[in-house]
Amino acid sequence: MSASSVNPRRILSLWLPRLPIDRIQRFFNSAGLGKANPEPSIVVIKDNNALVIHALDEAAERLGLYIGQPLANARAMCPDLRVFDADTVADAKTLSDIADWCDRFTPLVALDPPHGLFLDITGCAHLFGGEAALLRTLVRALGRQGFAVSAAIAGTSICARTLTRQASGTIVADGGEAEAIRSFPVSALGAGEAITTGLRRAGLKTIGDVASRAPGEITARFGARFSTLLAYALGQGDAPISPRKPLPDYIVEKRFAEPIATDTMIAMTLSRLADTLIASMEKQGKGARRLEAAFFRTDGVVRTITVETGRPVTRSAVVDRLFRERLDALADPLDPGFGFDMVRLSASRTEIVVQEQRDLDAHVHDNDELAALIDRIAARIGGKRVVVHLPQDTHIPESAVLAASGQHHLAAAMQAEWPARVACEPPLRPLRLFDKPEPIKVPFATVPDGPPHQFTWRRALHAVVRVEGPERIAMEWWRQDGKQLTRDYFRIEDAEGLRFWIFRDGLYEGEVFDGDGKPASPGWYVHGLFA
């Protein structure tokens, strides 16, 4: 039996109608620059080469101003109007921060741009005292943070969103969507100005008027997209919401009646949560590869810390140690503010643990220690900075080695087979190459395929005393359409004993031509240095 057949789908819709102006006012309040006099304030945005109202506060709304009104008309009505420019990027960031905070109620939170959110609260409302209590808690908390909020709960996201625009605080029982929105104007559906105007001209002023018509008639006149929107609003099916984050495999959390702020309490909480999380995964024979700790502050700020592991973790002590390393290495320390009222630990990626014989196989034990060391280093300095090198099946020098994540490719690196070095012979290529070959000046060289007698690199002249080569390397024509030239590599030693790996890019009188199509001298480059 599926979960949906036991618990009918329930969607909580949030709408923050004054988000742009609320964001600005919150900034002034946090900076101690709150308004001494409550002048009406608006946010304007350019539309068709004219500034129009994008958002307004309650004082401006009482004066009769409205969204979409030209700024010139608004100033004529209120000369003392405070005007701010719209910042849609900052508004989107604020909405994303609010969505992070809403994760405390459900991990299934989706954006409803530009100023709304959807929360799938199916099966979890009872944890907060029921749907009504959850709705009150959420609205009051966001109100204390300085946001004007409208919220509603229904069986479909479209119905819930419609209710937030017309009847905030409404909770519609499953199956009652059509009756709940029947008396609302057609504009509440948010179908667009053209469709709304067309419905009104047809005499369909309310959603009930539209619903009374045959679906085929509505589709023929206004399109299938609007018909689908209407059906969803009436509770006749619904499109799934798109959560911002994938649902973690395992989640454990701890809520506090009194917020915690000390490092000791934070560490103890993480340690206890790790015990619970590992115990839950152990029952199903799984280990964690990616762990995420989320710290919810009382003022709505959420801080998330993530650690990854090379092998599935099955011990809480390892989880505890990795997060301690990560917390100690944070460039931006964890700021508790007025305290954290909830801490969540989740395993967003897990794997089935393969049992290995560790007592008798020394190699397995060594591999475990090396993997644990890499995990600790990665937790401290970042996983992208811990790399291993893997050989590639190509003769192009800069492509012969691939730098890969040490956490995810350790086993492949330990099994990789590198070209064997000839005993008592110097290496054919330098151990490290430059990220990009550096040009050198060669006044003259033996043609057609000889080495230079001297060259200038980084404004220093080097006289060549010993040469090995050439080693001719043709580019992979099937990958680069023949645009790159043939290279002749030389191992060079200068009078000071420095050894270089240089190459001529192109063949004389064969691949390099000037603008007139005449043969030109190829370029020379240094690609690496021998120890």
Summary of the structure (lengths in Angstrom):
residues: 531
radius of gyration: 33.2
end to end distance: 67.7
largest distance: 95.6
contacts: 1548
relative contact order: 0.07
helix: 34%
strand: 29%
